[in-house]
Amino acid sequence: MISAAASKQQSPWRHEFRATLALSWPLILTNLSMSLIGATDVVMLGWLGTTELAAASLGFNLAMLGAIFSMGLITASSPMMATELGRNPHSVRDIRRTFRQSLWSALLVCLPIWVFLWNTQAILLFLGQIPELAEIAQDYVRAYMWSILPFLWTLAARNFLSALEKPLWSLIVGIAGVVANGFLNYGLIFGNFGLPALGVVGAGIGSILANSFMFVGMIAVISLHKDFRRYRIFGRWWRSDWPRLADMWRLGLPIAVSSGMEGGVFSVAVMLMGLISTQAVAAHAVALQIASLTFMVPMGIAQAATVRVGIGYGRKDNAMIHRAGWASFGLSTAFMTLMAAIILIIPGPLVSIFIERGSAENIEVIGLAIQFLMVAALFQIVDGAQVAGQGMLRGLHDTRVPMFIAGFGYWIVGIGAGAGLAFGLGWRGVGVWAGLAIGLGIVAVLLLARWMMREKLGLLPA
């Protein structure tokens, strides 16, 4: 029987697990809703044909490289607002300043990304991709790329709601966005509901409209809801605030580089698949989509960790920082262990969600996708561990060293091992995925070591 003293001693941990779960589950479901928008594109483009799926996958991964970099920059607003609320729960002006500069940052970072993505075909040809796929990919990206700005502004609004530990509205808007995207894509790709049949371009236009719809929804919630309207965060958002903008870029740029390097690894993996075959690219797109869906859960837990650790950092409460970090780490790795088991048990049915198994054209794609998933199952746990570690350290405003850890693990180890196994040892696509697993494992170990040494490294508040 547990004594009263022991029960009291355990209660802070129970409280932290409950607080982390309460904050995590709407974030997780919101992440899943955002990921389902991409999954909808993959499913419908898979119906269109293997060539269209492979081309759109090349273009989408190039576009996501820019989007993920931008997301990292905007992510800085989350620990900044959480720390301010930990320091002063009634803060309004500083929260508003940070949010407004996240809108500015999104616009500024999109300008060079749009220029880069406009030249998708030339970039893919330079990287040795099949000319037919590069041409179709450019058509898709030149439509899709305009969705990045409303997506980032929606993300900024999500960060605001998360810092207030009220992310449920983000979930509601996200679900509405999934429905809108599915409706628009089904109409614009295939010409249903009286809309023109635009193929891959229709998928890009659907993403623009769906992300714009979600941002308008977030504006309505934050402007009208009694819990949020007192912040007046959209009022005069165009006014400059250079000191706060500099603070955001100082904290956010290393996050952006880390996120870009992680996303870039998967983009380069697609390019390596393009050097193997069209079927390998299509199979990679399916396997990666499944892995991405499972990743949304630890990603949501990591976002909650950033907020909870950030609040503890603002309060200068080292015990809360300790509990918040380890609670999120435990939840993240436990879930990904379960996902690894499920992927190992039923890879075939999972692949069949995205691509028709009865088609002779798809036999090779299905076989390759199942092989890739076998490797993906093995890196589920380390993937959950590394994203949790990133979230925990961001709550401490520690972003610079994790950036270098990401560069070493993802690019030197991950891409190096993947290319060597794929082309040096002849493992082909499986070698690329094995390299990704090794890189993620290295990053997870190094981030966890840094978290465990946080006091010695001077990362805790004085």
Buried (B, 14 or more C-beta within 10 A) or exposed (E): EEEEEEEEEEEEEEEBBEBBBEBBBBBBBBBBBBBBBBBBBBBBBBBBEBBBBBBBBBBBBBBBBBBBBBBBBBBBBBBBBBBBBBBEEEBEEBBBBBBBBBBBBBEBBBEEBBEBBBEBBEBBBEBEBBEEBBBBBBBBBBBBBBBBBBBBBBBBBBBBBBBBBBBBBBBBBBBBBBBBBBBBBBBBBBBEEEBEEBBBBBBBBBBBBBBBBBBBBBBEBBBEEEEBEEBBBBEEBEEEBEEBBEBBBEBBBBBBBBBBBBBBBBBBBBBBBBBBBBBBBBBBBBBBBBBBBBBBBBBBBBBBBBBBBBBBBBBEBBEBBBBBBBBBBBBBBEBBEEBBEEBBEEBEEBBBBBBEEEEEEBEBBBBBBBBBBBBBBBBBBBBBBBBBBBBBBBBBBBBBBBBBBBBBBBBEBBBEBBBBBBBEEEBBBBBBBBBBBBBBBBBBBBBBEBBEEBEEEEBBBE
